Amino acid sequence: MSGAVVRVAAGPQVADAGALTAEAYLADRLVDAGDSYADELRDAERRAREATLLVALVPPGEGDGANDRDDDLVVVGTVTLAPYGTSYAEVAEPGELEVRMLAVAPEARRRGIAELLVSAALREAVARGATRVVLSTLDSMQAAQRLYQRLGFLAVPERDWGHVEVHLRVHTWTPPDAPGALVESATWPPARVVDVDGWRVGLSGGLTRRANSVLPLGTPPDVTETLDRVEKLYAQEGQPSIVRVCRAAPRGLDDLLALRDYEVMSRADVLVRELDGFEPRHGAVRTAAGPVRVSVADKPSDEWLAAWSGSKARLHATGAAAETDDTSLRLARTVLGGAPAIYLTATDATGLVGVIRAAFAEDWVALSCLVVAHGARRRGLGRFLTQRALDEGAQRGAGRAFLQVEAENTAAGALYTALGFQPAERYVYRERR
Ligand SMILES: CC(C)(COP(=O)(O)OP(=O)(O)OC[C@H]1O[C@@H](n2cnc3c(N)ncnc32)[C@H](O)[C@@H]1OP(=O)(O)O)[C@@H](O)C(=O)NCCC(=O)NCCS
């Protein structure tokens, strides 16, 4: 797959998405040019106003898209999301979100664009708290039906609809259970936790947002007062206040934080898969330097930590963790070492080329810290390490796996979708400096 990204359509992308939808349906003879439905497909302006219009974008030429600005990119696919009760929802019931008008430009097909769009739609549905995703397809849409099945949709024949000439088949997708904030935090425990009115304030010298943010579990008597105390605590540590707005958070917290000038710093999806029936992958991966070997340890080596923290942790580090590599490594050992975990290291003839961590809590294995060296990317190593970590997790008795991925990280999202992970929850970090 090329370096496609999925975004909410903006500016001229809206009209492009409309033209593309009509073109895609005409190419497959799903509508006739004179049909009024062709006009409806073309009218993406209305869809952008009354629903959510997602587009898949690729760079105009070759390249991996990493440095392209969104407005230089070309629309190659689109899908519309319509929550229950909105004008584009045809069959959605209360709590459901309906996926409509999925289309990929004929010249961009067979490159995983539709899978990227539908999996982005599922993540968006989960982010909005939908209890189910629903869509209708025609028997003639064979390629789309295979995709829906692969992504975990089930046919619900009792909800099929249509008229004499058209039989629309309804499929639904239900999000898996999320591990929840407490299990997640048990696999990445802050160095210190202070309880403020039932909220868990994580303090770890600034190393990673996950270990330096508040888990706002439940509704304290006066949320504003609780926030004042949390902010004072972080100020004393010389750190910004970071709040994780997740399912366990009180209603309205996001709006309240926005009013207090908290900015959204990142949005992460919690992805989940059952390990029942997980087939370990056999075979090997090679880099340009030859075969790759994977070793498993129950503590991270300095080299392992440097590979991970060089790539990621320092990016988000504040306070003590931002000061020196030594401090950052010491803090990383404290945070990662706070949970039972294993550390996988991939090496080739040149040395370390990839790392991943698998931590354990209840019946879950939590994957984190996946990094593949730049020179070794796009050779299947990320997939191989993830599969090995799942396999090690299953062997140690885990029944389910989860991981967190930034909503914008298209590369990692595609990798995990292909490995059967499904979105279970989205949370947002809001930060006030
Ligand atoms: C994400 C990452 C680990 C992938 O490593 P990798 O070894 O290049 O991945 P693989 O070669 O195994 O790719 C597996 C699949 O992932 C997807 N993928 C990987 N890189 C991609 C990219 N740049 N753009 C789009 N999809 C990509 C593709 O679906 C790919 O399958 P394909 O090659 O058959 O199309 C690597 O890019 C990385 O280290 N990124 C920085 C750290 C990071 O984002 N970690 C994940 C945190 S949750």
The ligand as a MOL file (V3000), in Angstrom:
LIG
                    3D

  0  0  0     0  0            999 V3000
M  V30 BEGIN CTAB
M  V30 COUNTS 48 50 0 0 0
M  V30 BEGIN ATOM
M  V30 1 C 5.1430 1.4060 12.3290 0
M  V30 2 C 6.4860 0.6850 12.0870 0
M  V30 3 C 6.8480 -0.0910 13.3510 0
M  V30 4 C 6.3180 -0.2750 10.9030 0
M  V30 5 O 7.4990 -1.0450 10.7690 0
M  V30 6 P 7.8620 -1.7780 9.3960 0
M  V30 7 O 8.8390 -2.8210 9.7010 0
M  V30 8 O 8.2030 -0.7800 8.3620 0
M  V30 9 O 6.4460 -2.4370 9.0210 0
M  V30 10 P 6.2080 -3.7010 8.0470 0
M  V30 11 O 7.2280 -3.6980 6.9540 0
M  V30 12 O 6.1090 -4.9200 8.8780 0
M  V30 13 O 4.7950 -3.3120 7.4570 0
M  V30 14 C 3.6140 -4.0580 7.7570 0
M  V30 15 C 2.4060 -3.3050 7.2240 0
M  V30 16 O 2.2790 -2.0560 7.9280 0
M  V30 17 C 1.7820 -1.0590 7.0250 0
M  V30 18 N 2.7980 -0.0010 6.8680 0
M  V30 19 C 4.0660 -0.0050 7.3130 0
M  V30 20 N 4.6700 1.1660 7.0160 0
M  V30 21 C 3.7810 1.9120 6.3620 0
M  V30 22 C 3.7980 3.2200 5.8190 0
M  V30 23 N 4.8880 4.0160 5.8790 0
M  V30 24 N 2.6760 3.6740 5.2340 0
M  V30 25 C 1.5750 2.9050 5.1750 0
M  V30 26 N 1.4870 1.6470 5.6850 0
M  V30 27 C 2.5790 1.1620 6.2700 0
M  V30 28 C 1.5210 -1.7470 5.7250 0
M  V30 29 O 0.2020 -2.2270 5.7600 0
M  V30 30 C 2.5100 -2.8990 5.7780 0
M  V30 31 O 2.1260 -3.9770 4.9740 0
M  V30 32 P 2.6400 -4.0500 3.4460 0
M  V30 33 O 4.1020 -3.7470 3.4640 0
M  V30 34 O 2.3050 -5.4530 3.0750 0
M  V30 35 O 1.8670 -3.0020 2.7130 0
M  V30 36 C 7.6260 1.6900 11.7250 0
M  V30 37 O 7.1580 2.5640 10.6980 0
M  V30 38 C 8.1040 2.5270 12.8930 0
M  V30 39 O 9.0260 2.1300 13.6190 0
M  V30 40 N 7.4960 3.7140 13.0950 0
M  V30 41 C 7.8340 4.6010 14.2220 0
M  V30 42 C 7.3320 4.0440 15.5660 0
M  V30 43 C 5.8580 3.7190 15.5640 0
M  V30 44 O 5.0330 4.3860 14.9570 0
M  V30 45 N 5.5180 2.6530 16.3180 0
M  V30 46 C 4.1470 2.2230 16.4860 0
M  V30 47 C 3.6490 2.8270 17.7400 0
M  V30 48 S 2.0290 2.2880 18.1240 0
M  V30 END ATOM
M  V30 BEGIN BOND
M  V30 1 1 1 2
M  V30 2 1 2 3
M  V30 3 1 2 4
M  V30 4 1 2 36
M  V30 5 1 4 5
M  V30 6 1 5 6
M  V30 7 2 6 7
M  V30 8 1 6 8
M  V30 9 1 6 9
M  V30 10 1 9 10
M  V30 11 2 10 11
M  V30 12 1 10 12
M  V30 13 1 10 13
M  V30 14 1 13 14
M  V30 15 1 14 15
M  V30 16 1 15 16
M  V30 17 1 15 30
M  V30 18 1 16 17
M  V30 19 1 17 18
M  V30 20 1 17 28
M  V30 21 1 18 19
M  V30 22 1 18 27
M  V30 23 2 19 20
M  V30 24 1 20 21
M  V30 25 1 21 22
M  V30 26 2 21 27
M  V30 27 1 22 23
M  V30 28 2 22 24
M  V30 29 1 24 25
M  V30 30 2 25 26
M  V30 31 1 26 27
M  V30 32 1 28 29
M  V30 33 1 28 30
M  V30 34 1 30 31
M  V30 35 1 31 32
M  V30 36 2 32 33
M  V30 37 1 32 34
M  V30 38 1 32 35
M  V30 39 1 36 37
M  V30 40 1 36 38
M  V30 41 2 38 39
M  V30 42 1 38 40
M  V30 43 1 40 41
M  V30 44 1 41 42
M  V30 45 1 42 43
M  V30 46 2 43 44
M  V30 47 1 43 45
M  V30 48 1 45 46
M  V30 49 1 46 47
M  V30 50 1 47 48
M  V30 END BOND
M  V30 END CTAB
M  END
